[in-house]
Amino acid sequence: AILAQGKRYQQQSRSPHNPLVIMGKAAKGGKKLPSAPLAAKKTKVQKNPLFEKTPRNFRLGGDIQPKRDLTRFVRWPKYVRLQRMKKIMIMRLKMPPAINQFNMTIDKNQAATLLRLLKKYQPETTEAKKTRLMETAQEKKDGKETKTKKPTVIKYGLNHVTTLIEQKAAKLVVIAHDVEPIETVCWLPALCRKKDVPYCIIKGKGRLGMLVHKKMASCVALTVVRQEDKSELDKLAENFKAQFNDNTEVRRRWGGGIMGTKSQHVTQ
């Protein structure tokens, strides 16, 4: 009796009208779910035997460390630190117009034109002077008369240039912007304006020094030029007179007072 009951149950479960069988069929014929993204097959990269990968090891006892920019961590010499501190201090402090005028210099093109003209009137070197005097002495010894012309050269030296300005003999005065101490030349532009002598301020006392065979020169002046350079000198003098002598902004504008980025953000 038990065996007969078991057979009957098996037949019922296999029949197509059984709800369990219907559910199984529906599940089989349903949508196929997409595979997980991590299960994607990895493509194997082919290695070229000619170019082997040799990674560096920067741990202790390994490869030499790469060069890094250690500028911020360098203990700079005292003169470097001083000049950097001085530059920042000049930016922070308010500067009166008499000193601030030395920050308003001629531009690169004007400086190139001016230096080209001044180079034509460089004074003679010590060797050239020695040779000239030797030749003159030899001619005198031989009984020949020697006539020498006064050389047309640029004049330099603060006292000499000041005298030329006072006598109105200077045609153009060039002043360096970085004279140290600045008090030695800060009155010179005012004197040029008073005596109506064209002047300009150029960057670099070393550049003026090279013209007169010295390390540096605070100012130089042109008194006489040759006929072929007269028009060029007149043009430069006219430009500089408008830019410096007749420019009232130069005498009124204060400088400095520029704060650091942090202070600027705080004030805003």
PEWO-V758863 format. One record per helix or strand. SS is the DSSP state (A for helix, B for strand). FROM is the first residue (numbers start at 1). LEN is the number of residues. Records with the same first field share a line. If there is no record, write none. Layout:
BEGIN
SS = FROM-LEN ; FROM-LEN
END
This chain:
BEGIN
A = 2-13 ; 19-10 ; 37-3 ; 71-3 ; 78-15 ; 97-7 ; 108-12 ; 126-16 ; 158-9 ; 182-3 ; 188-7 ; 205-7 ; 227-19 ; 248-5 ; 261-7
B = 94-2 ; 155-2 ; 172-5 ; 199-4 ; 219-4 ; 255-2
END
